[in-house]
Amino acid sequence: MLSAILYACLMLWGMWDFGPHPGNSFLPSDLNLTQTAQIFQDFMTRFNKIYWSQEEKDHRFKVFVENLKVICELQASELGTAQYGVTLFSDLAESEFEKIFGIPYPDQVPTLNQSGKPLKKHAKSCDWRKLGAITAVKKQGKCKSCWAFAAVSNIEALWNIHYHSPFNLSVQEVVDCVRCGDGCDGGYAWEAFQTVLNDSGLTEQEYYPYVGKPQQCRKDRGKPVAWIHDYEFLPRDEKYVAHVVASRGPVTAILNTKPLQHYQKGIIRRPSQECSPKRLDHVVLIVGYGEVKSRRGSWSGPYWIIQNSWGKTWGEQGYFRLHRGTNACGIAMYPVTAIVENTGTRSPGSCPP
């Protein structure tokens, strides 16, 4: 039975947004089984969930109820403005979520550039989406291809910034042709960049569409339309990373997915022990940054704007925001970006605030 505290969590943190609320305006002492089952039914409808047996449905309901408790615990310990609630992953146990989306911690990483170049003053805010440089949010499915999506989106953005050419490039080509084996078993952005360098570019998605499972590498499916000149590891310095994002374009990063399963919106700032930078299992794309200013005692602080690869129905239309400046969830451990040199006649675009 769910407690009144859990019911209050549902009401106050936006989880109960599927339809009419049961009962009167006051909070009952408990949610009964019927009310809880209705929340689960609304979740199934919203996210088009279908279970092929009553046994499976009953199991998913139990997992869902346990996740409601986890959500309340996450909300109670949140240090930023993030709101947690029912998401399309609310019927998955944490272990299942990790098995589907988690990639192994990188054990062999090329030498990082720890010094960097002298910093120039960069803008206080930057959002490459406002320039139209960022392609649409995509969905990786159950293939552990976040690394390929982040790397390809990085290349797409840089090509758009430098050449004003809005390509949708083939993620499946990277998954199939990566040099380290099965691309659906996970990987890292630098492996994707090396694959693009070795294969002299990427085909358009139209000719080599994403299927979410490994196939035989087919370089004959289309002519490469975009390529990179190199790639670069950046220092573990968030000020430096922000400078690169503002002056050159988006940057890929690895982070801990611990708070993302139940994330709905806002700026994530977790206690370090609850989102360890030593557990890195997901690759994303930093597309900008900003800062919330204090207003009458409200939370304030800097944040990253990050594109995910779980579709537009997750998070803030496929994006999330993460506290900037404290290596939150390990975001500064392995920043890396492709290098696209501007050899055209048009100047690169600049990042809008």
Residue pairs with C-beta under 8 A, 6 or more apart in sequence:
1 30
1 31
1 32
1 33
2 30
2 31
2 36
2 65
2 68
2 69
3 30
4 27
4 28
4 29
4 30
5 72
6 31
6 68
6 69
6 72
7 27
7 28
7 30
7 31
8 27
9 15
9 68
9 71
9 72
9 75
10 16
10 39
10 68
10 85
11 21
11 27
13 71
13 75
13 83
13 84
13 85
14 83
14 85
14 264
14 265
15 39
15 68
15 71
15 85
15 86
16 39
17 85
18 39
18 42
18 43
18 45
18 46
19 42
22 31
22 34
22 35
22 38
23 35
36 65
37 61
39 68
39 86
40 61
40 64
40 65
43 49
43 64
43 86
43 90
43 91
44 50
47 88
47 313
49 60
49 91
51 57
51 60
60 91
63 91
63 92
63 93
64 90
64 91
66 93
67 90
67 91
67 92
67 262
68 86
68 90
70 94
70 262
71 84
71 85
71 86
71 262
74 84
74 259
74 262
75 83
75 84
77 270
77 271
77 274
78 84
78 268
78 269
78 270
79 269
79 270
79 271
79 323
80 266
80 267
80 268
80 269
80 270
80 299
80 301
80 303
80 323
81 266
81 267
81 292
81 299
82 259
82 263
82 264
82 265
82 266
82 267
82 268
82 269
82 321
83 264
83 265
83 266
84 259
84 262
84 263
84 264
85 262
85 264
86 262
87 261
87 262
87 263
87 264
87 314
88 310
88 311
88 313
88 314
89 97
89 261
89 262
89 314
90 262
92 100
92 261
94 261
97 257
97 261
98 257
98 281
100 142
100 144
101 144
101 146
101 257
101 281
101 282
101 310
102 144
102 186
102 257
102 281
102 282
103 144
103 146
103 147
103 186
103 187
103 188
103 281
103 282
103 283
104 186
104 281
105 278
105 279
105 280
105 281
106 188
106 254
106 280
106 334
109 188
109 190
109 233
109 334
110 190
110 233
111 233
112 233
112 234
112 235
112 236
112 334
113 232
113 233
113 234
113 235
114 235
114 236
115 235
116 234
116 235
116 237
116 240
119 239
119 240
119 243
120 243
120 247
122 242
122 243
122 246
122 247
123 246
123 351
123 353
124 290
124 291
124 353
125 288
125 289
125 290
125 291
125 353
126 242
126 245
126 246
126 288
126 289
126 290
126 351
126 352
126 353
127 287
127 288
127 290
127 305
127 351
127 352
127 353
128 134
128 157
128 161
128 245
128 249
128 250
128 287
128 288
128 351
128 352
129 287
129 288
129 305
130 352
131 161
131 349
131 350
131 351
131 352
132 160
132 166
133 157
133 160
133 161
133 249
133 250
133 349
134 153
134 156
134 157
134 160
134 250
134 287
134 307
135 153
135 156
135 157
135 160
135 166
135 167
135 168
136 168
136 312
137 307
137 308
137 309
137 311
137 312
137 317
137 318
137 319
138 149
138 153
138 171
138 210
138 309
138 311
139 309
139 310
139 311
140 146
140 149
140 212
140 309
140 310
141 212
142 212
143 175
143 183
143 184
143 212
143 213
143 214
144 184
144 185
144 186
144 187
145 171
145 174
145 175
145 183
145 184
145 187
145 212
145 309
146 282
146 283
146 284
146 308
146 309
147 186
147 187
147 188
147 189
147 191
147 192
147 283
148 171
148 174
148 175
148 178
148 183
148 187
148 192
149 171
149 283
149 285
149 309
150 189
150 192
150 252
150 283
150 284
150 285
150 307
150 309
151 174
151 189
151 192
151 193
151 196
151 252
151 283
151 338
152 169
152 170
152 171
152 174
152 192
152 202
153 250
153 285
153 307
153 309
154 189
154 249
154 250
154 251
154 252
154 285
154 337
154 338
155 169
155 193
155 196
155 202
155 226
155 228
155 338
155 340
156 166
156 167
156 168
156 169
156 226
157 249
157 250
157 285
157 287
158 228
158 248
158 249
158 250
158 337
158 338
158 340
159 165
159 167
159 226
159 340
160 166
160 167
160 349
161 248
161 249
161 340
161 348
161 349
162 340
162 341
162 342
162 344
162 348
163 342
163 344
163 346
164 346
164 349
165 226
167 204
167 225
167 226
168 204
168 205
168 206
169 202
169 203
169 204
169 205
169 225
169 226
170 202
170 203
170 204
170 205
170 207
170 208
170 209
170 210
170 221
170 222
171 205
171 210
172 205
172 208
172 209
172 210
172 211
172 215
173 199
173 202
173 203
173 208
173 217
173 218
173 219
173 221
174 183
174 192
174 195
174 196
174 202
175 183
175 184
175 210
175 214
175 215
176 183
176 214
176 215
176 216
176 217
176 218
177 195
177 199
177 217
177 219
178 187
178 191
178 192
178 195
179 191
179 194
179 195
179 198
180 187
180 191
182 214
183 214
184 212
184 213
184 214
188 254
188 283
188 334
189 231
189 252
189 254
189 283
189 336
190 231
190 233
190 336
193 228
193 231
193 336
193 338
194 231
196 202
196 227
196 228
196 338
197 227
197 228
197 230
197 231
199 219
199 224
200 224
200 227
201 224
201 225
201 226
201 227
202 224
202 225
202 226
202 227
203 219
203 221
203 222
203 223
203 224
203 225
204 222
204 225
206 222
207 221
207 222
208 218
208 221
208 222
228 338
228 339
228 340
229 339
229 340
229 341
230 338
230 339
231 336
231 337
231 338
231 339
232 336
232 337
232 339
233 334
233 335
233 336
234 240
234 241
234 244
234 251
234 335
234 336
234 337
235 241
235 335
236 327
236 332
236 333
236 335
237 332
238 324
238 325
238 327
238 331
238 332
239 325
241 251
241 253
241 286
241 332
241 335
242 289
242 324
244 251
244 335
244 337
245 251
245 286
245 287
245 288
245 289
245 351
246 289
246 351
247 351
248 337
249 337
249 340
249 351
250 285
250 286
250 287
250 288
250 307
250 337
251 285
251 286
251 335
251 336
251 337
252 283
252 284
252 285
252 286
252 335
252 336
252 337
253 283
253 284
253 285
253 286
253 306
253 331
253 332
253 333
253 334
253 335
253 336
254 280
254 281
254 282
254 283
254 284
254 330
254 333
254 334
255 280
255 282
255 284
255 322
255 328
255 329
255 330
255 331
255 333
256 275
256 276
256 277
256 279
256 280
256 281
256 282
256 329
256 330
257 281
257 282
258 270
258 274
258 275
258 276
258 279
258 329
259 268
259 270
259 274
259 275
259 329
260 282
260 308
260 315
260 320
263 314
263 315
263 320
264 315
265 315
265 316
266 321
267 292
267 299
267 301
267 303
267 321
267 322
267 323
268 320
268 321
268 322
268 323
268 328
268 329
269 301
269 322
269 323
269 326
269 328
270 328
270 329
272 326
275 328
275 329
275 330
276 329
276 330
277 327
277 329
277 330
277 332
277 333
278 330
279 330
280 330
280 333
280 334
284 306
284 307
284 308
284 309
285 306
285 307
286 304
286 305
286 306
286 331
286 335
287 305
287 306
287 307
287 319
288 304
288 305
288 351
289 302
289 303
289 304
289 305
289 324
290 302
290 303
290 305
291 300
291 301
291 302
291 303
292 298
292 299
292 300
292 301
292 302
292 303
293 300
294 300
301 323
301 324
301 325
302 323
302 324
302 325
303 321
303 322
303 323
303 324
304 321
304 322
304 323
304 324
304 331
305 319
305 321
306 319
306 320
306 321
306 322
307 318
307 319
308 314
308 315
308 318
308 319
308 320
310 318
311 318
312 318
322 328
322 329
322 331
324 331
327 333
342 348
